[in-house]
Amino acid sequence: MSIGIIPRPEHPQPLMQRENWRNLNGEWLFEFDFGVSGAERGLSKPEKADEYTKKITLPFFTESQLSGIGFKDFIPSVWYKRSITISEKQLSGRVLLHFGAVDYECDVYINGKNAGNHFGGYSSFTLDITDLLTAGENDLTVNARDNLRSGKQPRGKQSGEYYSQGCDYTRTTGIWQTVWLEFVPEGYIKTAKYYPDIEECAFDIEMTVSHGGKLTAEAFYDGNTVGFCAKEIKGRYARLHLPLTEKHLWEAGSGRLYDLKFTLESENGIDVLYSYAGLREVRIDGFKVLINGKSVFQRTVLDQGFYPDGIYTAPTDEAMKRDIELSMSLGFNGARLHQKMFEPRFLYYCDKAGYLVWGEHANWGLDLNNECGLLGFLPEWSETLARDFNHPAIIGWCPFNETWNQFGTTARRIIREVYEETKRFDPTRPVIDTSGCYHVITDIYDQHGYDQNPENLRKSYVGYNGKEDSFNLSFRDKQSYIPDLPFFLSELGGIKWIPEENQKDSADNAWGYGNAPKTEEEFFSRYEGLVSALLDAENIMGFCYTQLYDIEQEANGLYTYEREKKFSDYSRIIAANTRKAAIEEQ
């Protein structure tokens, strides 16, 4: 079949790049499977290609306009099929098949045989398909199944009802990130984990390999060699110490990155892997969150990663980069990446820009009152921790968001266990157990406060001093207050605003928090008051404004859904965001 033009052609994983790879985006055969009977009907078999009646453009998923399908009702199962050509030379090593993300459960078939399956709609996974391939044409088939109403899988902001409503939006089914092949020798690097040491000016590195051999690591800055080490690996695990001759710290607004090159030489061939890293430390000191020893007030904005034509999938690489640029142009220095695990290329641009982000899962829709909730959450969360650990832009983890109606013993045990597992895997970053409510154990105490009256917000939070009676403690009966922690108002504002020229078309259906201002002057005055209330608080380390852009019916963005301006002049918003915070002056 003709593959045609490849959308999203860039390498999908900048932290783990090899030269010998092939992008599988583009046109695939496609079929709905509303009866979830495709496996019984043999749709995985190569000879069943004629039973696929549609075509889809990947990496765009079924509900999106860019996929060419645009079907928005509930879809329990879908099938994808295409051919891939493999040479004899490529079969001399290992052939790895990578999926950026498939929502939710999927089975992968090569030439009609099952190559593996995966659970989790947001995490990436890899299958070694070498032994199922033959030289020449091969059949690749993927079956994805999705049941976001089951309570057994995270859905994030995908609507559990037929229509989008409130702060829930269009659903996502099937493949929604890049699919690619990678050709490696028998002996290749499997994983790498970087621990920056700003005092020693070095990276400590943990690596796993498929076979032992001589491993070398090189570091470059602006094209100049600034680090080298080598080690003979006897088994399949190695620890390296990579000293640097030049110190360039990664900071907010200055994404100074070192380029890395790893070479594994073994009797099974030579593997060369390209990566990058940032020399950056995050730690807590009293009420402050320090980056490289400096108190940095986190002026963040809520980013949910939705696009009008691609929904969950950015239409272009430039569109992801543009969102970061829009945010920083308004004086924000970071974002909460909300109810969605963002793709690695977005995080790459955060790394390059020095843009602070919080990594979050999409827990809404998952029933934490059932012990099975842990199985539906932790494996996928752990996969993403491993995938994204090396991004210096991620300055904290927040696995859960607003666990409404889930505060019983089972839910509390699950939240605690996920927090503990996150800390075991990554002791280098702070972890917020659940943003907004309800805290069980956390490194930073956060709340969501959507009071639209700036004076009320000021009275609620400006006096925070680490004691329970110093601020407005919400849901006292349902959560524990952990004293003497940094405080983060991780959602505020959400001011509904529709430009006057658009009000006739959308005002009645628009959704936002509180009463919408009647004039731009009222909007700016309210925004300035809300932000100032947090900046003036001596012991508050940051805020997150809801939100960067409108999404579908939600009209509380600072830009429209199409990323067009909602105000002719943003100078007052910029001035409010960039004023020095009290906690930075201490």
MARKE-481141 format. One record per residue (C-alpha): residue number from 1; x, y negated, z. Coordinates in steps of 0.1 Angstrom, whole numbers, plus 5000, padded with zeros to 4 digits. Layout:
! MARKE-481141
SITE, seq, x, y, z
SITE, NUM, X, Y, Z
...
***
This chain:
! MARKE-481141
SITE, seq, x, y, z
SITE, 1, 5000, 5000, 5000
SITE, 2, 5011, 4964, 4994
SITE, 3, 5023, 4947, 5026
SITE, 4, 5024, 4912, 5011
SITE, 5, 5036, 4881, 5030
SITE, 6, 5047, 4887, 5065
SITE, 7, 5032, 4863, 5091
SITE, 8, 5052, 4856, 5123
SITE, 9, 5084, 4868, 5106
SITE, 10, 5108, 4857, 5134
SITE, 11, 5125, 4883, 5157
SITE, 12, 5099, 4888, 5186
SITE, 13, 5124, 4895, 5214
SITE, 14, 5153, 4869, 5215
SITE, 15, 5168, 4884, 5246
SITE, 16, 5174, 4918, 5229
SITE, 17, 5183, 4912, 5193
SITE, 18, 5200, 4935, 5168
SITE, 19, 5207, 4928, 5131
SITE, 20, 5192, 4960, 5119
SITE, 21, 5154, 4956, 5124
SITE, 22, 5122, 4954, 5103
SITE, 23, 5091, 4934, 5110
SITE, 24, 5059, 4954, 5104
SITE, 25, 5035, 4924, 5105
SITE, 26, 5013, 4918, 5075
SITE, 27, 4985, 4938, 5059
SITE, 28, 4974, 4971, 5074
SITE, 29, 4945, 4994, 5067
SITE, 30, 4918, 4990, 5094
SITE, 31, 4887, 5007, 5107
SITE, 32, 4862, 5001, 5135
SITE, 33, 4854, 5031, 5157
SITE, 34, 4822, 5021, 5176
SITE, 35, 4815, 5057, 5186
SITE, 36, 4851, 5063, 5198
SITE, 37, 4851, 5094, 5176
SITE, 38, 4880, 5086, 5153
SITE, 39, 4903, 5111, 5168
SITE, 40, 4878, 5139, 5163
SITE, 41, 4872, 5128, 5128
SITE, 42, 4910, 5130, 5121
SITE, 43, 4917, 5093, 5114
SITE, 44, 4952, 5098, 5126
SITE, 45, 4960, 5121, 5096
SITE, 46, 4978, 5107, 5066
SITE, 47, 4952, 5121, 5042
SITE, 48, 4924, 5101, 5059
SITE, 49, 4937, 5068, 5046
SITE, 50, 4907, 5066, 5022
SITE, 51, 4883, 5065, 5051
SITE, 52, 4897, 5031, 5062
SITE, 53, 4873, 5006, 5046
SITE, 54, 4889, 4973, 5057
SITE, 55, 4923, 4955, 5058
SITE, 56, 4937, 4934, 5087
SITE, 57, 4966, 4910, 5089
SITE, 58, 4988, 4916, 5119
SITE, 59, 4999, 4905, 5145
SITE, 60, 4964, 4888, 5146
SITE, 61, 4938, 4908, 5165
SITE, 62, 4903, 4918, 5154
SITE, 63, 4883, 4889, 5168
SITE, 64, 4905, 4862, 5154
SITE, 65, 4900, 4843, 5122
SITE, 66, 4936, 4849, 5111
SITE, 67, 4932, 4887, 5112
SITE, 68, 4908, 4885, 5083
SITE, 69, 4882, 4903, 5104
SITE, 70, 4868, 4878, 5129
SITE, 71, 4843, 4903, 5145
SITE, 72, 4835, 4890, 5180
SITE, 73, 4811, 4915, 5196
SITE, 74, 4824, 4942, 5220
SITE, 75, 4847, 4967, 5202
SITE, 76, 4854, 5000, 5221
SITE, 77, 4879, 5014, 5196
SITE, 78, 4898, 5004, 5164
SITE, 79, 4923, 5021, 5141
SITE, 80, 4952, 5008, 5121
SITE, 81, 4972, 5026, 5094
SITE, 82, 5001, 5018, 5070
SITE, 83, 5031, 5035, 5055
SITE, 84, 5067, 5029, 5064
SITE, 85, 5097, 5039, 5043
SITE, 86, 5128, 5053, 5061
SITE, 87, 5161, 5061, 5045
SITE, 88, 5185, 5090, 5052
SITE, 89, 5210, 5065, 5066
SITE, 90, 5184, 5051, 5091
SITE, 91, 5176, 5087, 5102
SITE, 92, 5213, 5092, 5111
SITE, 93, 5207, 5073, 5143
SITE, 94, 5176, 5066, 5163
SITE, 95, 5145, 5047, 5150
SITE, 96, 5127, 5027, 5177
SITE, 97, 5091, 5015, 5172
SITE, 98, 5083, 4984, 5193
SITE, 99, 5049, 4968, 5201
SITE, 100, 5047, 4934, 5216
SITE, 101, 5012, 4940, 5230
SITE, 102, 4982, 4962, 5223
SITE, 103, 4949, 4956, 5242
SITE, 104, 4942, 4979, 5260
SITE, 105, 4950, 5016, 5257
SITE, 106, 4965, 5030, 5226
SITE, 107, 4978, 5061, 5209
SITE, 108, 5005, 5060, 5182
SITE, 109, 5008, 5087, 5155
SITE, 110, 5036, 5093, 5130
SITE, 111, 5026, 5116, 5101
SITE, 112, 4996, 5127, 5120
SITE, 113, 5015, 5137, 5151
SITE, 114, 5012, 5119, 5184
SITE, 115, 5043, 5098, 5191
SITE, 116, 5031, 5085, 5225
SITE, 117, 5005, 5063, 5242
SITE, 118, 5004, 5032, 5264
SITE, 119, 4981, 5016, 5289
SITE, 120, 4981, 4978, 5294
SITE, 121, 4970, 4950, 5271
SITE, 122, 4998, 4925, 5279
SITE, 123, 5031, 4944, 5283
SITE, 124, 5054, 4955, 5256
SITE, 125, 5064, 4991, 5249
SITE, 126, 5088, 5011, 5228
SITE, 127, 5086, 5046, 5213
SITE, 128, 5115, 5066, 5199
SITE, 129, 5099, 5081, 5167
SITE, 130, 5130, 5095, 5151
SITE, 131, 5121, 5132, 5154
SITE, 132, 5087, 5127, 5137
SITE, 133, 5101, 5109, 5106
SITE, 134, 5113, 5122, 5073
SITE, 135, 5133, 5104, 5046
SITE, 136, 5110, 5085, 5023
SITE, 137, 5074, 5074, 5030
SITE, 138, 5058, 5080, 5065
SITE, 139, 5024, 5074, 5078
SITE, 140, 5020, 5052, 5109
SITE, 141, 4986, 5051, 5127
SITE, 142, 4976, 5033, 5158
SITE, 143, 4943, 5038, 5177
SITE, 144, 4935, 5011, 5203
SITE, 145, 4906, 5014, 5228
SITE, 146, 4893, 4986, 5250
SITE, 147, 4866, 4985, 5277
SITE, 148, 4870, 4953, 5296
SITE, 149, 4837, 4957, 5314
SITE, 150, 4849, 4989, 5331
SITE, 151, 4866, 4972, 5361
SITE, 152, 4896, 4995, 5355
SITE, 153, 4917, 4971, 5334
SITE, 154, 4927, 4935, 5336
SITE, 155, 4910, 4912, 5311
SITE, 156, 4922, 4877, 5322
SITE, 157, 4901, 4850, 5306
SITE, 158, 4884, 4873, 5280
SITE, 159, 4847, 4870, 5284
SITE, 160, 4829, 4899, 5301
SITE, 161, 4796, 4886, 5286
SITE, 162, 4786, 4885, 5249
SITE, 163, 4791, 4847, 5247
SITE, 164, 4821, 4827, 5259
SITE, 165, 4810, 4807, 5289
SITE, 166, 4826, 4785, 5316
SITE, 167, 4863, 4793, 5318
SITE, 168, 4860, 4827, 5300
SITE, 169, 4867, 4828, 5262
SITE, 170, 4868, 4850, 5231
SITE, 171, 4878, 4886, 5237
SITE, 172, 4909, 4904, 5224
SITE, 173, 4910, 4939, 5210
SITE, 174, 4939, 4959, 5196
SITE, 175, 4973, 4948, 5184
SITE, 176, 4980, 4911, 5191
SITE, 177, 5017, 4907, 5190
SITE, 178, 5044, 4917, 5165
SITE, 179, 5051, 4953, 5156
SITE, 180, 5087, 4961, 5145
SITE, 181, 5112, 4988, 5139
SITE, 182, 5147, 4989, 5151
SITE, 183, 5175, 5011, 5139
SITE, 184, 5202, 5020, 5164
SITE, 185, 5230, 5045, 5167
SITE, 186, 5227, 5076, 5189
SITE, 187, 5246, 5057, 5216
SITE, 188, 5229, 5023, 5222
SITE, 189, 5221, 4998, 5249
SITE, 190, 5187, 5003, 5264
SITE, 191, 5183, 4976, 5291
SITE, 192, 5202, 4947, 5305
SITE, 193, 5195, 4927, 5337
SITE, 194, 5214, 4894, 5345
SITE, 195, 5221, 4880, 5379
SITE, 196, 5235, 4845, 5376
SITE, 197, 5259, 4834, 5403
SITE, 198, 5263, 4796, 5403
SITE, 199, 5289, 4795, 5430
SITE, 200, 5312, 4820, 5414
SITE, 201, 5303, 4808, 5379
SITE, 202, 5296, 4843, 5366
SITE, 203, 5269, 4867, 5356
SITE, 204, 5266, 4901, 5373
SITE, 205, 5250, 4925, 5348
SITE, 206, 5232, 4958, 5352
SITE, 207, 5228, 4979, 5321
SITE, 208, 5215, 5013, 5310
SITE, 209, 5226, 5031, 5278
SITE, 210, 5216, 5062, 5260
SITE, 211, 5252, 5075, 5259
SITE, 212, 5284, 5066, 5276
SITE, 213, 5313, 5047, 5259
SITE, 214, 5333, 5015, 5260
SITE, 215, 5311, 4985, 5268
SITE, 216, 5323, 4949, 5262
SITE, 217, 5305, 4917, 5271
SITE, 218, 5313, 4883, 5256
SITE, 219, 5298, 4849, 5266
SITE, 220, 5298, 4818, 5244
SITE, 221, 5288, 4782, 5249
SITE, 222, 5284, 4759, 5219
SITE, 223, 5301, 4786, 5199
SITE, 224, 5332, 4787, 5221
SITE, 225, 5342, 4819, 5240
SITE, 226, 5338, 4813, 5277
SITE, 227, 5337, 4848, 5291
SITE, 228, 5348, 4884, 5285
SITE, 229, 5348, 4917, 5303
SITE, 230, 5350, 4954, 5294
SITE, 231, 5342, 4987, 5311
SITE, 232, 5343, 5024, 5302
SITE, 233, 5309, 5040, 5310
SITE, 234, 5309, 5076, 5320
SITE, 235, 5272, 5080, 5325
SITE, 236, 5242, 5060, 5315
SITE, 237, 5244, 5031, 5340
SITE, 238, 5269, 5003, 5343
SITE, 239, 5275, 4972, 5364
SITE, 240, 5295, 4944, 5349
SITE, 241, 5310, 4912, 5363
SITE, 242, 5312, 4885, 5336
SITE, 243, 5332, 4855, 5348
SITE, 244, 5328, 4822, 5330
SITE, 245, 5355, 4797, 5323
SITE, 246, 5330, 4768, 5319
SITE, 247, 5300, 4760, 5342
SITE, 248, 5269, 4747, 5325
SITE, 249, 5239, 4749, 5348
SITE, 250, 5204, 4755, 5335
SITE, 251, 5181, 4728, 5350
SITE, 252, 5147, 4713, 5346
SITE, 253, 5147, 4694, 5313
SITE, 254, 5181, 4708, 5303
SITE, 255, 5180, 4743, 5291
SITE, 256, 5218, 4750, 5288
SITE, 257, 5221, 4786, 5277
SITE, 258, 5250, 4809, 5272
SITE, 259, 5250, 4832, 5242
SITE, 260, 5258, 4868, 5250
SITE, 261, 5271, 4896, 5228
SITE, 262, 5274, 4932, 5240
SITE, 263, 5292, 4960, 5221
SITE, 264, 5289, 4997, 5230
SITE, 265, 5314, 5019, 5212
SITE, 266, 5309, 5056, 5216
SITE, 267, 5314, 5088, 5197
SITE, 268, 5278, 5083, 5185
SITE, 269, 5285, 5050, 5168
SITE, 270, 5288, 5012, 5176
SITE, 271, 5258, 4993, 5189
SITE, 272, 5259, 4955, 5190
SITE, 273, 5233, 4936, 5210
SITE, 274, 5228, 4898, 5211
SITE, 275, 5212, 4880, 5240
SITE, 276, 5215, 4848, 5261
SITE, 277, 5213, 4838, 5297
SITE, 278, 5210, 4807, 5320
SITE, 279, 5232, 4799, 5350
SITE, 280, 5204, 4790, 5375
SITE, 281, 5195, 4797, 5411
SITE, 282, 5161, 4793, 5428
SITE, 283, 5157, 4794, 5465
SITE, 284, 5135, 4781, 5493
SITE, 285, 5147, 4757, 5520
SITE, 286, 5120, 4748, 5545
SITE, 287, 5092, 4731, 5525
SITE, 288, 5114, 4726, 5494
SITE, 289, 5119, 4748, 5464
SITE, 290, 5155, 4743, 5453
SITE, 291, 5168, 4747, 5418
SITE, 292, 5206, 4749, 5419
SITE, 293, 5205, 4734, 5454
SITE, 294, 5183, 4704, 5444
SITE, 295, 5148, 4698, 5455
SITE, 296, 5127, 4697, 5423
SITE, 297, 5090, 4686, 5425
SITE, 298, 5071, 4709, 5401
SITE, 299, 5049, 4687, 5379
SITE, 300, 5032, 4715, 5361
SITE, 301, 5002, 4719, 5338
SITE, 302, 4979, 4749, 5333
SITE, 303, 4986, 4766, 5300
SITE, 304, 4963, 4795, 5291
SITE, 305, 4979, 4804, 5257
SITE, 306, 4948, 4802, 5235
SITE, 307, 4947, 4790, 5199
SITE, 308, 4916, 4782, 5177
SITE, 309, 4924, 4805, 5148
SITE, 310, 4946, 4831, 5165
SITE, 311, 4929, 4831, 5200
SITE, 312, 4956, 4850, 5220
SITE, 313, 4982, 4850, 5192
SITE, 314, 4999, 4818, 5182
SITE, 315, 4995, 4812, 5144
SITE, 316, 5031, 4803, 5140
SITE, 317, 5064, 4802, 5160
SITE, 318, 5062, 4764, 5158
SITE, 319, 5028, 4763, 5175
SITE, 320, 5042, 4779, 5206
SITE, 321, 5071, 4754, 5207
SITE, 322, 5047, 4725, 5201
SITE, 323, 5027, 4733, 5232
SITE, 324, 5059, 4729, 5253
SITE, 325, 5068, 4697, 5236
SITE, 326, 5033, 4683, 5241
SITE, 327, 5035, 4691, 5278
SITE, 328, 5069, 4676, 5283
SITE, 329, 5060, 4645, 5264
SITE, 330, 5034, 4638, 5291
SITE, 331, 5059, 4640, 5319
SITE, 332, 5053, 4676, 5330
SITE, 333, 5083, 4697, 5337
SITE, 334, 5067, 4731, 5336
SITE, 335, 5035, 4752, 5335
SITE, 336, 5015, 4779, 5351
SITE, 337, 5012, 4805, 5324
SITE, 338, 4977, 4813, 5334
SITE, 339, 4959, 4847, 5334
SITE, 340, 4980, 4860, 5305
SITE, 341, 5015, 4874, 5301
SITE, 342, 5030, 4852, 5274
SITE, 343, 5050, 4866, 5246
SITE, 344, 5088, 4865, 5248
SITE, 345, 5093, 4839, 5221
SITE, 346, 5073, 4814, 5241
SITE, 347, 5095, 4821, 5271
SITE, 348, 5125, 4817, 5248
SITE, 349, 5114, 4781, 5239
SITE, 350, 5108, 4774, 5276
SITE, 351, 5144, 4786, 5283
SITE, 352, 5158, 4763, 5256
SITE, 353, 5138, 4733, 5268
SITE, 354, 5145, 4737, 5306
SITE, 355, 5108, 4741, 5311
SITE, 356, 5098, 4756, 5345
SITE, 357, 5071, 4783, 5343
SITE, 358, 5054, 4808, 5366
SITE, 359, 5048, 4843, 5353
SITE, 360, 5013, 4856, 5360
SITE, 361, 4993, 4886, 5352
SITE, 362, 4957, 4886, 5338
SITE, 363, 4940, 4902, 5368
SITE, 364, 4905, 4890, 5363
SITE, 365, 4882, 4919, 5355
SITE, 366, 4901, 4945, 5375
SITE, 367, 4883, 4959, 5406
SITE, 368, 4908, 4957, 5435
SITE, 369, 4882, 4971, 5459
SITE, 370, 4889, 5005, 5443
SITE, 371, 4923, 5021, 5449
SITE, 372, 4925, 5028, 5411
SITE, 373, 4930, 4991, 5408
SITE, 374, 4966, 4996, 5417
SITE, 375, 4971, 5020, 5388
SITE, 376, 4954, 4996, 5365
SITE, 377, 4978, 4968, 5375
SITE, 378, 5012, 4977, 5389
SITE, 379, 5026, 4998, 5360
SITE, 380, 5019, 4970, 5335
SITE, 381, 5031, 4943, 5359
SITE, 382, 5063, 4962, 5365
SITE, 383, 5069, 4966, 5327
SITE, 384, 5066, 4928, 5323
SITE, 385, 5089, 4921, 5353
SITE, 386, 5115, 4942, 5335
SITE, 387, 5109, 4926, 5301
SITE, 388, 5110, 4890, 5314
SITE, 389, 5134, 4891, 5343
SITE, 390, 5162, 4874, 5323
SITE, 391, 5143, 4843, 5314
SITE, 392, 5158, 4814, 5334
SITE, 393, 5126, 4794, 5328
SITE, 394, 5106, 4817, 5350
SITE, 395, 5112, 4802, 5385
SITE, 396, 5085, 4823, 5403
SITE, 397, 5060, 4852, 5399
SITE, 398, 5023, 4851, 5407
SITE, 399, 5007, 4885, 5400
SITE, 400, 4971, 4876, 5410
SITE, 401, 4948, 4846, 5406
SITE, 402, 4917, 4839, 5426
SITE, 403, 4907, 4874, 5438
SITE, 404, 4871, 4863, 5444
SITE, 405, 4849, 4889, 5462
SITE, 406, 4879, 4911, 5467
SITE, 407, 4891, 4907, 5502
SITE, 408, 4884, 4941, 5518
SITE, 409, 4911, 4964, 5532
SITE, 410, 4918, 4981, 5498
SITE, 411, 4922, 4948, 5479
SITE, 412, 4945, 4934, 5507
SITE, 413, 4966, 4966, 5506
SITE, 414, 4969, 4963, 5468
SITE, 415, 4979, 4926, 5469
SITE, 416, 5005, 4933, 5496
SITE, 417, 5020, 4963, 5477
SITE, 418, 5022, 4944, 5444
SITE, 419, 5040, 4915, 5463
SITE, 420, 5064, 4939, 5480
SITE, 421, 5071, 4958, 5447
SITE, 422, 5078, 4924, 5429
SITE, 423, 5102, 4914, 5457
SITE, 424, 5120, 4948, 5455
SITE, 425, 5124, 4944, 5417
SITE, 426, 5133, 4908, 5418
SITE, 427, 5147, 4893, 5451
SITE, 428, 5160, 4862, 5433
SITE, 429, 5126, 4844, 5428
SITE, 430, 5098, 4833, 5450
SITE, 431, 5065, 4852, 5447
SITE, 432, 5030, 4839, 5453
SITE, 433, 5008, 4869, 5461
SITE, 434, 4976, 4855, 5447
SITE, 435, 4971, 4819, 5436
SITE, 436, 4942, 4800, 5451
SITE, 437, 4927, 4828, 5473
SITE, 438, 4931, 4850, 5492
SITE, 439, 4967, 4851, 5506
SITE, 440, 4979, 4882, 5523
SITE, 441, 5017, 4878, 5521
SITE, 442, 5034, 4851, 5501
SITE, 443, 5066, 4830, 5498
SITE, 444, 5047, 4798, 5489
SITE, 445, 5014, 4788, 5503
SITE, 446, 4992, 4775, 5475
SITE, 447, 4956, 4764, 5471
SITE, 448, 4933, 4752, 5443
SITE, 449, 4916, 4719, 5450
SITE, 450, 4892, 4704, 5425
SITE, 451, 4878, 4676, 5446
SITE, 452, 4874, 4647, 5421
SITE, 453, 4878, 4620, 5447
SITE, 454, 4915, 4611, 5451
SITE, 455, 4910, 4599, 5487
SITE, 456, 4894, 4631, 5497
SITE, 457, 4923, 4650, 5482
SITE, 458, 4948, 4628, 5500
SITE, 459, 4931, 4633, 5533
SITE, 460, 4931, 4671, 5527
SITE, 461, 4968, 4676, 5519
SITE, 462, 4991, 4646, 5524
SITE, 463, 4996, 4655, 5561
SITE, 464, 5007, 4691, 5555
SITE, 465, 5035, 4700, 5579
SITE, 466, 5034, 4738, 5579
SITE, 467, 5007, 4741, 5606
SITE, 468, 4972, 4754, 5601
SITE, 469, 4955, 4722, 5614
SITE, 470, 4975, 4698, 5592
SITE, 471, 4955, 4703, 5560
SITE, 472, 4922, 4716, 5546
SITE, 473, 4924, 4754, 5550
SITE, 474, 4899, 4770, 5527
SITE, 475, 4882, 4804, 5533
SITE, 476, 4895, 4807, 5568
SITE, 477, 4874, 4838, 5574
SITE, 478, 4889, 4856, 5544
SITE, 479, 4926, 4849, 5543
SITE, 480, 4957, 4846, 5565
SITE, 481, 4976, 4814, 5568
SITE, 482, 5013, 4819, 5568
SITE, 483, 5029, 4789, 5586
SITE, 484, 5059, 4768, 5577
SITE, 485, 5059, 4777, 5540
SITE, 486, 5063, 4753, 5510
SITE, 487, 5029, 4741, 5498
SITE, 488, 5018, 4741, 5461
SITE, 489, 4985, 4727, 5449
SITE, 490, 4985, 4751, 5419
SITE, 491, 4952, 4739, 5404
SITE, 492, 4937, 4704, 5406
SITE, 493, 4919, 4679, 5384
SITE, 494, 4901, 4697, 5355
SITE, 495, 4886, 4663, 5346
SITE, 496, 4861, 4668, 5318
SITE, 497, 4867, 4643, 5290
SITE, 498, 4852, 4642, 5255
SITE, 499, 4863, 4614, 5232
SITE, 500, 4834, 4592, 5223
SITE, 501, 4834, 4601, 5187
SITE, 502, 4829, 4638, 5196
SITE, 503, 4803, 4634, 5224
SITE, 504, 4772, 4639, 5203
SITE, 505, 4784, 4672, 5190
SITE, 506, 4798, 4688, 5221
SITE, 507, 4789, 4670, 5253
SITE, 508, 4759, 4692, 5262
SITE, 509, 4778, 4725, 5260
SITE, 510, 4811, 4712, 5274
SITE, 511, 4823, 4726, 5307
SITE, 512, 4847, 4710, 5333
SITE, 513, 4850, 4703, 5370
SITE, 514, 4829, 4677, 5387
SITE, 515, 4813, 4647, 5371
SITE, 516, 4829, 4634, 5340
SITE, 517, 4842, 4599, 5340
SITE, 518, 4822, 4574, 5320
SITE, 519, 4852, 4554, 5306
SITE, 520, 4888, 4560, 5298
SITE, 521, 4897, 4535, 5326
SITE, 522, 4878, 4557, 5351
SITE, 523, 4896, 4588, 5338
SITE, 524, 4931, 4572, 5342
SITE, 525, 4923, 4558, 5376
SITE, 526, 4911, 4592, 5388
SITE, 527, 4941, 4610, 5373
SITE, 528, 4965, 4586, 5389
SITE, 529, 4949, 4589, 5423
SITE, 530, 4948, 4627, 5422
SITE, 531, 4985, 4630, 5412
SITE, 532, 4997, 4603, 5436
SITE, 533, 4980, 4621, 5465
SITE, 534, 5004, 4650, 5459
SITE, 535, 5035, 4630, 5450
SITE, 536, 5032, 4610, 5483
SITE, 537, 5030, 4641, 5505
SITE, 538, 5064, 4646, 5521
SITE, 539, 5061, 4684, 5524
SITE, 540, 5043, 4694, 5491
SITE, 541, 5066, 4709, 5464
SITE, 542, 5044, 4706, 5434
SITE, 543, 5010, 4705, 5416
SITE, 544, 4995, 4721, 5385
SITE, 545, 4970, 4700, 5366
SITE, 546, 4941, 4718, 5348
SITE, 547, 4948, 4717, 5319
SITE, 548, 4970, 4710, 5288
SITE, 549, 4943, 4714, 5261
SITE, 550, 4906, 4722, 5257
SITE, 551, 4896, 4758, 5250
SITE, 552, 4864, 4766, 5233
SITE, 553, 4836, 4752, 5255
SITE, 554, 4860, 4741, 5282
SITE, 555, 4866, 4703, 5278
SITE, 556, 4890, 4694, 5306
SITE, 557, 4922, 4694, 5285
SITE, 558, 4945, 4664, 5280
SITE, 559, 4944, 4674, 5243
SITE, 560, 4917, 4689, 5221
SITE, 561, 4918, 4727, 5214
SITE, 562, 4934, 4718, 5180
SITE, 563, 4961, 4699, 5200
SITE, 564, 4949, 4665, 5188
SITE, 565, 4950, 4634, 5210
SITE, 566, 4920, 4627, 5232
SITE, 567, 4934, 4593, 5242
SITE, 568, 4950, 4566, 5221
SITE, 569, 4974, 4558, 5249
SITE, 570, 4989, 4583, 5273
SITE, 571, 5013, 4559, 5291
SITE, 572, 4994, 4559, 5324
SITE, 573, 4993, 4597, 5325
SITE, 574, 5031, 4598, 5318
SITE, 575, 5038, 4571, 5344
SITE, 576, 5017, 4590, 5370
SITE, 577, 5035, 4623, 5363
SITE, 578, 5070, 4610, 5363
SITE, 579, 5070, 4590, 5395
SITE, 580, 5095, 4603, 5420
SITE, 581, 5080, 4626, 5446
SITE, 582, 5084, 4621, 5484
SITE, 583, 5099, 4656, 5487
SITE, 584, 5126, 4647, 5462
SITE, 585, 5138, 4617, 5482
SITE, 586, 5147, 4636, 5513
***
